[in-house]
Structures are given as C-alpha cells and as structure tokens.
Amino acid sequence: MSWDLTLFHFARPVTTADTIADDEPLLPLGSLADVHTLVSRHFPDTDWSDPGWGRWETEWDSIEFNLGDEDPADSLMLHVRAGPDVIPKIQALCRENGWRCIDCASGEFLSSGDDG
C-alpha cells in the first residue's frame, strides 16, 4: 500500500476537510528539531540525517517525512509505503500534538474517530 498524507496544525477546530478555507490559518507544528523528536517517539530510529527529510524503515514498511527547510515547520508530508498497521501510529502522532492528517488522494481526514 502506498499513499501520501499531509499533517497540519489548524488554528481552529476543523471537523471536515471540505470546510478548510484556501487561506486557512495554520499554527506551526514546531521547530524542525521538535518535529524530529515528536515523530521519532512514534517512529523510532527515523533517520534525520537530512533535517528536511526523515526516513523510517522496517523490513516491510517505510515512511518518508518531508518537512522542508522552513523553521518552524507549518506542515509535514508523509510518503507512506506500508500496510495498515502504521495507521494507528500516525493517528496517535496527530492526536497527541493537535495535528490533523489529510489523505492527499481522497482529500479526507485520516480519522481516529475521536479527533476533531
């Protein structure tokens, strides 16, 4: 399974992706170093040798975390090549940090059922 996701920290509660305005105000996710730490809590051994790109790999799964060079970071793109077992990890990362995750293909939130 391969898909792309984008993580944002919205300045207001957003319940559905179709209510996001083109000029929607965003809060920063954090400094690059902070985002590295937050991601690595859920995806240990992520390689951050390039501060703008993290790479997490197991024998079967991989995720590339594209942060870019802006510090603080205002979004995080995930290039996921993994099975569905990584979804709860991504949901926990978002839930614990107040971030929202949008599936780039469907345009819908990756929801854990209690985020909003």
CYANA upper distance limits for C-alpha pairs under 8 A (distance plus 0.5 A):
  1 MET  CA     80 VAL  CA      8.33
  1 MET  CA     81 ARG  CA      6.20
  1 MET  CA     82 ALA  CA      6.04
  1 MET  CA     83 GLY  CA      6.29
  1 MET  CA     84 PRO  CA      8.49
  2 SER  CA     79 HIS  CA      8.02
  2 SER  CA     80 VAL  CA      5.95
  2 SER  CA     81 ARG  CA      4.86
  2 SER  CA     82 ALA  CA      6.94
  3 TRP  CA     79 HIS  CA      6.69
  3 TRP  CA     80 VAL  CA      5.78
  3 TRP  CA     81 ARG  CA      7.19
  3 TRP  CA    103 ASP  CA      8.19
  3 TRP  CA    104 CYS  CA      8.21
  3 TRP  CA    105 ALA  CA      7.97
  4 ASP  CA     77 MET  CA      7.56
  4 ASP  CA     78 LEU  CA      6.07
  4 ASP  CA     79 HIS  CA      5.21
  4 ASP  CA     80 VAL  CA      6.44
  4 ASP  CA    103 ASP  CA      6.78
  4 ASP  CA    104 CYS  CA      6.08
  4 ASP  CA    105 ALA  CA      7.71
  5 LEU  CA     77 MET  CA      6.21
  5 LEU  CA     78 LEU  CA      5.51
  5 LEU  CA     79 HIS  CA      7.17
  5 LEU  CA     80 VAL  CA      8.16
  5 LEU  CA    101 CYS  CA      6.90
  5 LEU  CA    102 ILE  CA      6.02
  5 LEU  CA    103 ASP  CA      5.11
  5 LEU  CA    104 CYS  CA      5.88
  6 THR  CA     75 SER  CA      7.33
  6 THR  CA     76 LEU  CA      6.11
  6 THR  CA     77 MET  CA      4.88
  6 THR  CA     78 LEU  CA      6.61
  6 THR  CA    101 CYS  CA      6.06
  6 THR  CA    102 ILE  CA      5.77
  6 THR  CA    103 ASP  CA      7.18
  6 THR  CA    104 CYS  CA      7.32
  7 LEU  CA     75 SER  CA      6.02
  7 LEU  CA     76 LEU  CA      5.53
  7 LEU  CA     77 MET  CA      6.82
  7 LEU  CA     78 LEU  CA      8.40
  7 LEU  CA     94 CYS  CA      8.15
  7 LEU  CA     99 TRP  CA      6.77
  7 LEU  CA    100 ARG  CA      5.97
  7 LEU  CA    101 CYS  CA      4.92
  7 LEU  CA    102 ILE  CA      6.92
  8 PHE  CA     26 LEU  CA      7.61
  8 PHE  CA     27 LEU  CA      8.39
  8 PHE  CA     29 LEU  CA      7.59
  8 PHE  CA     74 ASP  CA      7.23
  8 PHE  CA     75 SER  CA      5.52
  8 PHE  CA     76 LEU  CA      7.44
  8 PHE  CA     99 TRP  CA      5.92
  8 PHE  CA    100 ARG  CA      5.81
  8 PHE  CA    101 CYS  CA      7.04
  9 HIS  CA     26 LEU  CA      6.23
  9 HIS  CA     27 LEU  CA      5.76
  9 HIS  CA     28 PRO  CA      6.97
  9 HIS  CA     29 LEU  CA      6.54
  9 HIS  CA     74 ASP  CA      7.90
  9 HIS  CA     75 SER  CA      8.00
  9 HIS  CA     98 GLY  CA      6.92
  9 HIS  CA     99 TRP  CA      5.04
  9 HIS  CA    100 ARG  CA      6.68
 10 PHE  CA     14 VAL  CA      7.75
 10 PHE  CA     24 GLU  CA      8.06
 10 PHE  CA     25 PRO  CA      6.94
 10 PHE  CA     26 LEU  CA      5.11
 10 PHE  CA     27 LEU  CA      6.27
 10 PHE  CA     99 TRP  CA      7.72
 10 PHE  CA    100 ARG  CA      8.01
 11 ALA  CA     25 PRO  CA      6.23
 11 ALA  CA     26 LEU  CA      5.72
 11 ALA  CA     27 LEU  CA      6.06
 13 PRO  CA    116 GLY  CA      6.88
 14 VAL  CA     19 THR  CA      7.53
 14 VAL  CA     20 ILE  CA      7.59
 14 VAL  CA    116 GLY  CA      6.72
 15 THR  CA     19 THR  CA      8.09
 15 THR  CA    116 GLY  CA      5.53
 16 THR  CA     20 ILE  CA      8.04
 16 THR  CA    108 GLU  CA      7.89
 16 THR  CA    109 PHE  CA      7.59
 17 ALA  CA    102 ILE  CA      7.98
 17 ALA  CA    107 GLY  CA      7.21
 17 ALA  CA    108 GLU  CA      6.02
 17 ALA  CA    109 PHE  CA      6.67
 18 ASP  CA    107 GLY  CA      8.48
 18 ASP  CA    108 GLU  CA      8.34
 20 ILE  CA     24 GLU  CA      6.65
 26 LEU  CA     74 ASP  CA      7.42
 27 LEU  CA     74 ASP  CA      7.13
 28 PRO  CA     72 PRO  CA      6.61
 28 PRO  CA     73 ALA  CA      6.18
 28 PRO  CA     74 ASP  CA      4.94
 28 PRO  CA     75 SER  CA      7.95
 29 LEU  CA     35 VAL  CA      7.31
 29 LEU  CA     72 PRO  CA      7.58
 29 LEU  CA     73 ALA  CA      6.08
 29 LEU  CA     74 ASP  CA      5.93
 29 LEU  CA     75 SER  CA      7.07
 29 LEU  CA     99 TRP  CA      8.10
 30 GLY  CA     34 ASP  CA      6.15
 30 GLY  CA     35 VAL  CA      6.31
 30 GLY  CA     71 ASP  CA      8.29
 30 GLY  CA     72 PRO  CA      5.78
 30 GLY  CA     73 ALA  CA      6.27
 30 GLY  CA     74 ASP  CA      8.01
 31 SER  CA     35 VAL  CA      6.66
 31 SER  CA     71 ASP  CA      5.91
 31 SER  CA     72 PRO  CA      4.60
 31 SER  CA     73 ALA  CA      6.42
 32 LEU  CA     36 HIS  CA      6.65
 32 LEU  CA     51 PRO  CA      7.52
 32 LEU  CA     52 GLY  CA      8.17
 32 LEU  CA     67 LEU  CA      8.05
 32 LEU  CA     70 GLU  CA      8.45
 32 LEU  CA     71 ASP  CA      6.33
 32 LEU  CA     72 PRO  CA      6.54
 32 LEU  CA     73 ALA  CA      6.66
 33 ALA  CA     37 THR  CA      6.87
 34 ASP  CA     38 LEU  CA      6.69
 35 VAL  CA     39 VAL  CA      6.47
 35 VAL  CA     73 ALA  CA      8.36
 36 HIS  CA     40 SER  CA      6.48
 36 HIS  CA     48 TRP  CA      7.71
 36 HIS  CA     54 GLY  CA      8.39
 37 THR  CA     41 ARG  CA      6.82
 38 LEU  CA     42 HIS  CA      7.77
 38 LEU  CA     93 LEU  CA      7.92
 39 VAL  CA     43 PHE  CA      6.46
 39 VAL  CA     44 PRO  CA      8.46
 39 VAL  CA     46 THR  CA      8.49
 39 VAL  CA     93 LEU  CA      7.40
 40 SER  CA     44 PRO  CA      5.23
 40 SER  CA     45 ASP  CA      7.18
 40 SER  CA     46 THR  CA      6.42
 42 HIS  CA     89 LYS  CA      6.64
 42 HIS  CA     90 ILE  CA      8.27
 42 HIS  CA     92 ALA  CA      8.34
 42 HIS  CA     93 LEU  CA      6.99
 43 PHE  CA     56 TRP  CA      7.11
 43 PHE  CA     89 LYS  CA      8.30
 44 PRO  CA     56 TRP  CA      8.13
 45 ASP  CA     56 TRP  CA      7.11
 46 THR  CA     54 GLY  CA      6.53
 46 THR  CA     55 ARG  CA      5.80
 46 THR  CA     56 TRP  CA      4.85
 46 THR  CA     57 GLU  CA      7.88
 47 ASP  CA     54 GLY  CA      5.82
 47 ASP  CA     55 ARG  CA      5.54
 47 ASP  CA     56 TRP  CA      6.82
 48 TRP  CA     52 GLY  CA      8.16
 48 TRP  CA     53 TRP  CA      6.88
 48 TRP  CA     54 GLY  CA      5.12
 48 TRP  CA     55 ARG  CA      7.32
 49 SER  CA     53 TRP  CA      8.36
 49 SER  CA     54 GLY  CA      7.92
 50 ASP  CA     54 GLY  CA      7.29
 51 PRO  CA     67 LEU  CA      8.26
 51 PRO  CA     69 ASP  CA      8.19
 52 GLY  CA     65 PHE  CA      8.48
 52 GLY  CA     66 ASN  CA      6.50
 52 GLY  CA     67 LEU  CA      5.24
 52 GLY  CA     68 GLY  CA      4.98
 52 GLY  CA     69 ASP  CA      6.03
 53 TRP  CA     64 GLU  CA      7.27
 53 TRP  CA     65 PHE  CA      5.97
 53 TRP  CA     66 ASN  CA      5.25
 53 TRP  CA     67 LEU  CA      6.45
 53 TRP  CA     68 GLY  CA      7.47
 54 GLY  CA     64 GLU  CA      6.14
 54 GLY  CA     65 PHE  CA      5.25
 54 GLY  CA     66 ASN  CA      7.11
 54 GLY  CA     67 LEU  CA      8.41
 55 ARG  CA     62 SER  CA      7.74
 55 ARG  CA     63 ILE  CA      6.45
 55 ARG  CA     64 GLU  CA      5.11
 55 ARG  CA     65 PHE  CA      6.72
 56 TRP  CA     62 SER  CA      5.95
 56 TRP  CA     63 ILE  CA      5.77
 56 TRP  CA     64 GLU  CA      6.93
 57 GLU  CA     61 ASP  CA      6.24
 57 GLU  CA     62 SER  CA      4.78
 57 GLU  CA     63 ILE  CA      7.14
 58 THR  CA     62 SER  CA      6.76
 60 TRP  CA     82 ALA  CA      7.42
 61 ASP  CA     81 ARG  CA      6.38
 61 ASP  CA     82 ALA  CA      4.84
 61 ASP  CA     83 GLY  CA      7.38
 62 SER  CA     80 VAL  CA      6.73
 62 SER  CA     81 ARG  CA      5.77
 62 SER  CA     82 ALA  CA      6.40
 63 ILE  CA     78 LEU  CA      6.85
 63 ILE  CA     79 HIS  CA      6.00
 63 ILE  CA     80 VAL  CA      5.03
 63 ILE  CA     81 ARG  CA      6.58
 63 ILE  CA     82 ALA  CA      7.92
 64 GLU  CA     78 LEU  CA      6.17
 64 GLU  CA     79 HIS  CA      5.54
 64 GLU  CA     80 VAL  CA      7.13
 65 PHE  CA     76 LEU  CA      7.15
 65 PHE  CA     77 MET  CA      6.33
 65 PHE  CA     78 LEU  CA      5.32
 65 PHE  CA     79 HIS  CA      7.12
 66 ASN  CA     76 LEU  CA      6.29
 66 ASN  CA     77 MET  CA      5.47
 66 ASN  CA     78 LEU  CA      6.80
 66 ASN  CA     79 HIS  CA      8.33
 67 LEU  CA     73 ALA  CA      7.10
 67 LEU  CA     75 SER  CA      7.30
 67 LEU  CA     76 LEU  CA      5.52
 67 LEU  CA     77 MET  CA      7.13
 68 GLY  CA     73 ALA  CA      8.08
 69 ASP  CA     73 ALA  CA      8.25
 70 GLU  CA     74 ASP  CA      8.27
 82 ALA  CA     86 VAL  CA      7.35
 85 ASP  CA     89 LYS  CA      8.34
 86 VAL  CA     90 ILE  CA      6.89
 87 ILE  CA     91 GLN  CA      6.61
 88 PRO  CA     92 ALA  CA      6.51
 88 PRO  CA    112 SER  CA      8.12
 89 LYS  CA     93 LEU  CA      6.69
 90 ILE  CA     94 CYS  CA      6.84
 91 GLN  CA     95 ARG  CA      6.49
 91 GLN  CA    101 CYS  CA      8.37
 91 GLN  CA    110 LEU  CA      7.86
 91 GLN  CA    111 SER  CA      7.56
 91 GLN  CA    112 SER  CA      6.48
 92 ALA  CA     96 GLU  CA      6.44
 93 LEU  CA     97 ASN  CA      6.94
 93 LEU  CA     99 TRP  CA      8.38
 94 CYS  CA     98 GLY  CA      6.34
 94 CYS  CA     99 TRP  CA      5.00
 94 CYS  CA    100 ARG  CA      6.40
 94 CYS  CA    101 CYS  CA      7.44
 95 ARG  CA     99 TRP  CA      6.82
 95 ARG  CA    100 ARG  CA      8.21
 95 ARG  CA    115 ASP  CA      7.14
100 ARG  CA    109 PHE  CA      7.54
100 ARG  CA    110 LEU  CA      8.28
101 CYS  CA    109 PHE  CA      6.03
101 CYS  CA    110 LEU  CA      5.98
101 CYS  CA    111 SER  CA      8.20
102 ILE  CA    107 GLY  CA      6.58
102 ILE  CA    108 GLU  CA      5.99
102 ILE  CA    109 PHE  CA      4.88
102 ILE  CA    110 LEU  CA      6.30
103 ASP  CA    107 GLY  CA      5.91
103 ASP  CA    108 GLU  CA      6.09
103 ASP  CA    109 PHE  CA      6.56
103 ASP  CA    110 LEU  CA      6.73
104 CYS  CA    108 GLU  CA      8.16
111 SER  CA    115 ASP  CA      7.02
